[in-house]
Amino acid sequence: MTGIQPQPGIMDIKLYVGGQSSIEGRDDVIKLSSNENPFGPSPKAMEALKRSAHLMHRYPPTDHAALRAAIGEVHGLDPDRIICGVGSDEIIHFLCQCYAGPGDEVIYTEHGFSMYKISARAAGASPVMVSERDRRVDVDAVLAACTPQTRLVFITNPGNPTSTILTDAELARLADGVPSTAILVIDSAYAEFARGYDGGVSLVDAKPNIVMLRTFSKAYGLGGLRVGWGYADREIIDVMNRIRGPFNLSVPALAAAEAAVRDRAFVEKCLAENTRLRTWLADALAAKGVPSDPAHANFILARFASEDEAAACDAALKEAGILVRRVGGYGFPESLRITVGDEASCRRVAHVIGGFMEARAEGAGA
């Protein structure tokens, strides 16, 4: 062992583990473990990606101007207040690097995205976990946790893995209550699936210490290209751009994302199908004794009677070639997070879980 040591806090970080993507010995797997768009990317995005191939020997633009302009046009935002990153994960990292350090605190909620804690520790700051209530962000608890040392407050809305959402009034109360010396980060990766929710745009426009995060990985089906964006006060954007790598997004990623955000017809079709099938799947599972909260994302959090029952159902799904997500690491050992797939996938999931629950009931009654 050498005398070289990592910065304090780095070895306290647990490695991120993504959703399982394969089952040994099977090539017919239905993957519902990573909240991906089952319909894939827009055909226009795929065409833009192909056309970009002849430019792969060129460095990408450093300012992402065309993509920021497209995002601004579609969402009615000022492009100069938009930053693009390698997924929204990179922007989370920017925020922690820029605004938190040793002696500072970064608040995140009990069931929030694990990258908040990881990026806080990487910056040398102290992550502070706040409990949620009934699988929802508890605004009062978050505000009570704020101290003079608080620099960043991260919430996921809609939540992951809960799929629950704060009302506009709750979100506004949170924004009003966060100290002016701290930044409230509203991670709206699933905003498109929550009809009528602006992702936090109105709050960003009203207050200088709010940041909204969005992604192309979910509704737009571009998870493999890693493109995210943030919207904030121009001063915050300027600070983050000072540490952003000049070529953090590739030519193909920029081209595909711009085409994807402009293809409104395709994304609306995907969202309509998600809404229809999400309701169908939740109702079908509830009828078999597996409840879930009203969902506002592209997945549901199916709740079982115990951790053992959830584990046994997960095993039954794997036996049928279906991958969902165990979420014990997010505080729900008795639950399974199930991505809303296409109709055939949803019906298959409902059939397998229904059969599992019926067999379980018969076994208990024997």
N, C-alpha and C positions, 0 to 999 in steps of 0.2 A: 504494500500500500504506500503510495507516495504522500507527500505532505500537501498535495493540492486538494483543496476543499471547496465545495460549492457554497454559494451565498446562503446565509441563514434562511430557513424556511423552505428551501428547494426540496430537501429530502423528506419533508412532511407532505409533499404532494403525492397523492395516489394517481397512478396512471389512468388516463381516460380509457374506458372500454366501450366500444361501439356495439350496436346491435349485431347479433349473429347473422351471418349471410349464407351459410352452407350447412348441409347435413351430410356427414360421411356416407358414401354409398348411394346417394340419391342425386339425380339431376333434374328432378321435377319439383323443386322446392318453391313454395309460395312464401315469399319474404314479406312479412308484415311487422318487422322489428325496428325500422328506422324512419318511419313517417315519411316515406318517399311518395312521390306522385305516381300512382299505378299506371297512368296514361302516358308517362314519359314527358319529354320536353316538346315544346311547340315545333311543328314541322318547319316553320320559318326560322326558328333558332338553329335547328339542325342544318338547314341550308346555309345559313350565315356562317356556321362553324366550318362547313366544307369549303366555302368560298375563301375563308380566312387562311386556308392551308398554304397558299402561295406567298403569304406574308410572314411565315414562321421564322424566316431568317432575319426579320426586322425586329428591333426592340419595340415594345408597346408604348403608346403615349403615356407620359408620366402623370398627366392631369385627369385622365378618364373623362375628358370633356364631353365626348359624344354620349357616353352612357349616362353621365350625370344630367345632361340635357334631356335625354329620353325619360329618365325617371322624373325629372322636374315637370316635363310636359304632361306625362300621364297622371301624376299625382297632384299637380298644381303647386309645386314647390320651387323655391329659389335654388337653382343648381349650385350656386356658390356656397350654400349651406349643407351640401351633401358631400360625404366622404365614402369611398368605396374600399372594400377590403376583401381579403381571402376568407370568404364567409363572414358572418357577423362576429365569429370567434375572434378574428384578428382585431376588430374594432374594440371588443371587450378588452383585449390585451393592450391596445393603444391607450384606452381610458385609464387603466390601472397604472401603466407606465408613466403617463403624463400627470396624473392627479393624486396618486397614492404612493406612500413609501413607508419606511420605518417610523413607527409611532402613530401612523394613521390607521383608521378603521374602514373596512369595506363591508357594508351590510348586504346580506342576501337572505332569501327565505328558505325555509326547511326543505321544500321540495323543488327548489330552483335548479337551474342549469349548473352542472358541476364546474364549468369553466370560470364562473365568477370567483369561486374559492381558489381555483388553481392560479388564475391571473393575479389575484390579490397577493397570494404568497410569493409568486414570481417577482412581484414588485417590492417585496419586503414588508408589505402592509399586513395588518391583522384582520382576517376574515371573521365576521360576526354573524352567526346564524340566528335567525328569528323564526320562531314557530309559526306555522300556519294554523288555521282553524277550519275544521270540516273540509279539508283539501282546498282551501282558498287562501289567498294572501290576506293576512290580518293587518289592516291599515293601522289600527291603534297600536298593535305590537311593534310594527316597523317604526312608527314615529317615537314610541317610548324608548326604542333602542338607540336612537340618534343621540350622539354626544358631541362635544366640541371637537373631538378627534375624527368624527365621521367625514369622509371625503366623497364616498360613492355609495349609492343605494341602488342595488340591482333588483328588479322584479321582472318576472316572465309573465306576459299577459297577451293572449291566453296562456295558461300555465302548462308546463310539461314536466311530469307525465300526467297531470290531472285533467287537462282540457277544460278547466274552469276559467272564469273571467271575472274581473272586477267591473262593476258598473261605471259609467262615465262619472257619476257623482263621487264614488269611492276613489277613483283615480284622481279626480280634481282635488279631493280633500288630502290625499297623499302628497300631491304636488305642492299644495299650499303649506303643508306642515313640515316638509323637509327643510332643514336649515339652509339659509342662503349661501353658506360656506361649503355646501355639499352639492353634488350633482345627482339627480334622480335619473337613472337609466331605465327606460321602458323597453324591454326586449320583446318586440312584437313580431317574432319570427312566423307566427301563425295568424297574423292579423287578417290576411285575405279570407280565411275560413270563417271569421266571425263577422257576419253581415252587420253593417251599420257601425262598425268600429273603425275609427280613423287611425288606429295604431299609436295615437299620442300626438298627432300633428298639431292639433289645436293647442295643446299644452306647451309644446315646443315654441309655437308662435307667440304664446302669452308670457313665457318665463325664460330668463336667460340661463337657468341652471337645469334644463331638461334635455335629455338626449333620447331619441327614438332609434331603435335598431330594427333592420329588416333583412330579409334574405331571399335569394333566388333558389335556395335548395329545396323548398317545400312546394308551394303552389306552382312554381314555374318548372319544377322537375330538373333543376340543374345542379343537384347535389355533387355530381362528379366533377364539376368545373370550379366549385368553391367561389362563389361571388356573394358578397353581402354589402349592405350600405347603411349609413347612419345619417340622421338629420338633426341638426342642432344649431345653436347660435353661431354666427360666423366666427366669433372669437375662439370657441371650443374647437371648431373644425380646423382653424388655422394652427392651433396648438398640436392637434393630432397629426396634421400633415407634416409637421416638422420631424416626426420620428417614423413616419410611414416610408417604407422602402420605395424608391422611385419607380420600380417596375414590378410592383407586387401582384398585378393582374396581367395574365397573358393576353396576347392578341385574340386567340380563339375564344377565351372566356368573355372578353369585352364584347366581341361581335355577337356571340350567342345571347348574352344577357340583354343587349340592346334590342335585338330582334324579339326576344321573349317578352320583354315588358311592353313592347308595342303591339303584340298580338293579343289584343283584348278578347277577341272572340274565343280563342283557344282556352285561355285561362278561365273565362266565365263558364265555359262548358265543363271544365274540370271541377270548378267550385260547385256548380249545380249538382253534378253527380256525387260529389263528396257529401253535400248536405243531405241528399236523398238517401244514400246508402248508409251514412252515419246514423241517421234516425232508424232506418230499417234494422241495422245490426244491433243497436242498443236495445230496441224493442224485442228483437228475437232472443237476445241473451237474457233480458230481464224476465221474459216469459219462462225461461228455464231455470230461474233462480239465481241469475248472475247480474246484479245491478251495476249501474254506472251513473255518474252525475251527468246532468245535461252538458253536452260537449260543444265546444266552440273552436275545435281545431280539426285536424284530419286523422284523429285517433280517438279511441275511448279508453278509459281506465276501468277495466272489468274487475269487480271486487268479489272475492270468494270468502268462504267462511273462515278459512285459516291459511297459514303459510303452506301447510302440508297439502291442502286441497289445491292451492294455486300451483304448486310444484307438480302435483300429479296431473293436473290439466295441461300444464306446459309439456309434460312428457307425452301425453296423449296427442297433443297437437303435433309435436315433432314426429311421432310415429306415423302420423298422417301426412308428413311432409310440409308442415306449416310452421313457420318461425314467427313468434311474437317476442315481446321484450319482458323479461323479468325485471322488476324495478325495486327490489329490496334495497339496493344502494341509494335509492331516492326516498327511502322511508316507507315503502309499500310492499313488504314481503308477502302480503296476502293478496296481491293484485297482479294482473297482467296488462301491459299496455299493448293495445292491438291497433295497428294502422288500418284505416279504412281503405281497402283495396278496391278492385273492380267488382262488378256484381257477382261473378263466378267465385271470386275469392271470399267475399263476404258470406255467400251462401254456404261455401265449404266450411268456413270457420263456425258458423252457426250450427251446422249439422254435426260437426265433431264435438263441439262443446256441449250441445244438447244431448248427444249420445253419452258423453262422459258423465254429465250430471244425472241422467236417468240411471246409468249403471251404478253410480255412487249411491243414489237413493235406494235402489234395490238391494245393494250390499248392506246398507245400514239397517234395512228392514228385515233382513234374513235372520 
